[in-house]
Amino acid sequence: MPSEIRFVLPSTLRPHAKGLAEVPLQADNVREAVSVLVERFPNLQPNLLDSDNEILPFINLFVNQEQILRLDDAENPRLRHGDELLIIPALSGG
């Protein structure tokens, strides 16, 4: 049975998720959680995923404050009940 987790969204993505700062959902692993999130809020997809449904390079994911560097088969952490998944877009500027 999938774990109940919380997806925490930065303020820049909240308008694409009906203004929500946190989205509770159920998922077994990080990749599934991202898929469930964009299924629920399709307007998030171009802000998170490329045309191959891979996480955009400037999007950083954290599970309970631990950064996930890539989402391939080798690193797709399983989620536990109560985990917090956080999205932090990379900042750039001059």
C-alpha positions as a LaTeX table, in Angstrom:
\begin{tabular}{lrrr}
\hline
Residue & $x$ (\AA) & $y$ (\AA) & $z$ (\AA) \\
\hline
Met1 & 0.00 & 0.00 & 0.00 \\
Pro2 & 1.42 & 3.43 & $-0.90$ \\
Ser3 & 2.65 & 5.69 & 1.89 \\
Glu4 & 0.89 & 8.91 & 2.84 \\
Ile5 & 3.35 & 11.76 & 2.28 \\
Arg6 & 3.36 & 15.55 & 1.95 \\
Phe7 & 4.63 & 17.35 & $-1.14$ \\
Val8 & 5.76 & 20.88 & $-0.20$ \\
Leu9 & 5.63 & 23.37 & $-3.06$ \\
Pro10 & 7.59 & 26.62 & $-3.36$ \\
Ser11 & 5.63 & 29.84 & $-3.79$ \\
Thr12 & 6.52 & 29.97 & $-7.51$ \\
Leu13 & 4.69 & 26.69 & $-8.19$ \\
Arg14 & 1.66 & 27.22 & $-5.96$ \\
Pro15 & $-0.40$ & 29.09 & $-8.60$ \\
His16 & $-0.19$ & 25.91 & $-10.73$ \\
Ala17 & $-1.54$ & 23.82 & $-7.83$ \\
Lys18 & $-4.61$ & 25.87 & $-6.88$ \\
Gly19 & $-2.51$ & 27.94 & $-4.47$ \\
Leu20 & $-1.64$ & 25.01 & $-2.20$ \\
Ala21 & 1.60 & 25.11 & $-0.23$ \\
Glu22 & 1.37 & 21.41 & 0.66 \\
Val23 & $-0.24$ & 18.54 & $-1.19$ \\
Pro24 & $-0.92$ & 15.29 & 0.67 \\
Leu25 & $-0.73$ & 12.23 & $-1.55$ \\
Gln26 & 0.06 & 8.54 & $-1.57$ \\
Ala27 & 3.08 & 7.08 & $-3.34$ \\
Asp28 & 5.62 & 4.28 & $-2.94$ \\
Asn29 & 8.65 & 6.20 & $-4.23$ \\
Val30 & 9.77 & 9.64 & $-5.35$ \\
Arg31 & 9.14 & 9.11 & $-9.06$ \\
Glu32 & 5.59 & 7.91 & $-8.36$ \\
Ala33 & 4.98 & 10.91 & $-6.07$ \\
Val34 & 5.99 & 13.32 & $-8.85$ \\
Ser35 & 3.70 & 11.49 & $-11.28$ \\
Val36 & 0.76 & 11.63 & $-8.89$ \\
Leu37 & 1.38 & 15.34 & $-8.30$ \\
Val38 & 1.36 & 16.24 & $-12.00$ \\
Glu39 & $-1.67$ & 14.01 & $-12.62$ \\
Arg40 & $-3.53$ & 15.95 & $-9.94$ \\
Phe41 & $-2.23$ & 19.33 & $-11.14$ \\
Pro42 & $-1.40$ & 19.09 & $-14.88$ \\
Asn43 & $-0.29$ & 22.74 & $-15.01$ \\
Leu44 & 2.74 & 21.73 & $-12.93$ \\
Gln45 & 4.06 & 19.38 & $-15.61$ \\
Pro46 & 5.89 & 21.96 & $-17.80$ \\
Asn47 & 7.39 & 23.47 & $-14.64$ \\
Leu48 & 8.74 & 20.15 & $-13.36$ \\
Leu49 & 9.16 & 17.70 & $-16.24$ \\
Asp50 & 10.73 & 17.71 & $-19.69$ \\
Ser51 & 9.18 & 16.12 & $-22.80$ \\
Asp52 & 10.46 & 12.67 & $-21.66$ \\
Asn53 & 8.81 & 13.12 & $-18.22$ \\
Glu54 & 12.19 & 13.52 & $-16.54$ \\
Ile55 & 12.72 & 16.12 & $-13.81$ \\
Leu56 & 14.00 & 19.37 & $-15.27$ \\
Pro57 & 17.69 & 19.99 & $-14.49$ \\
Phe58 & 17.01 & 23.12 & $-12.42$ \\
Ile59 & 14.51 & 21.38 & $-10.12$ \\
Asn60 & 15.90 & 20.05 & $-6.84$ \\
Leu61 & 14.01 & 17.40 & $-4.89$ \\
Phe62 & 14.50 & 16.66 & $-1.20$ \\
Val63 & 13.06 & 13.87 & 0.93 \\
Asn64 & 13.08 & 14.89 & 4.59 \\
Gln65 & 15.80 & 17.47 & 3.85 \\
Glu66 & 18.01 & 14.97 & 1.97 \\
Gln67 & 18.63 & 15.95 & $-1.64$ \\
Ile68 & 17.79 & 13.48 & $-4.39$ \\
Leu69 & 20.38 & 13.99 & $-7.12$ \\
Arg70 & 18.71 & 12.00 & $-9.88$ \\
Leu71 & 15.66 & 9.83 & $-10.42$ \\
Asp72 & 16.92 & 6.75 & $-12.19$ \\
Asp73 & 16.45 & 3.14 & $-11.16$ \\
Ala74 & 19.51 & 3.35 & $-8.92$ \\
Glu75 & 18.24 & 6.35 & $-6.98$ \\
Asn76 & 14.47 & 6.43 & $-6.64$ \\
Pro77 & 13.99 & 6.43 & $-2.87$ \\
Arg78 & 11.11 & 4.55 & $-1.37$ \\
Leu79 & 8.84 & 6.72 & 0.71 \\
Arg80 & 7.59 & 6.04 & 4.23 \\
His81 & 4.42 & 7.24 & 5.90 \\
Gly82 & 4.83 & 10.86 & 6.95 \\
Asp83 & 7.75 & 11.68 & 4.65 \\
Glu84 & 8.03 & 15.21 & 3.32 \\
Leu85 & 8.98 & 15.74 & $-0.33$ \\
Leu86 & 10.18 & 19.26 & $-1.08$ \\
Ile87 & 10.70 & 20.96 & $-4.45$ \\
Ile88 & 13.25 & 23.77 & $-4.62$ \\
Pro89 & 13.88 & 25.36 & $-8.03$ \\
Ala90 & 17.50 & 26.40 & $-8.52$ \\
Leu91 & 18.11 & 30.12 & $-8.36$ \\
Ser92 & 20.16 & 31.95 & $-10.91$ \\
Gly93 & 21.11 & 35.50 & $-11.48$ \\
Gly94 & 23.92 & 37.89 & $-11.88$ \\
\hline
\end{tabular}
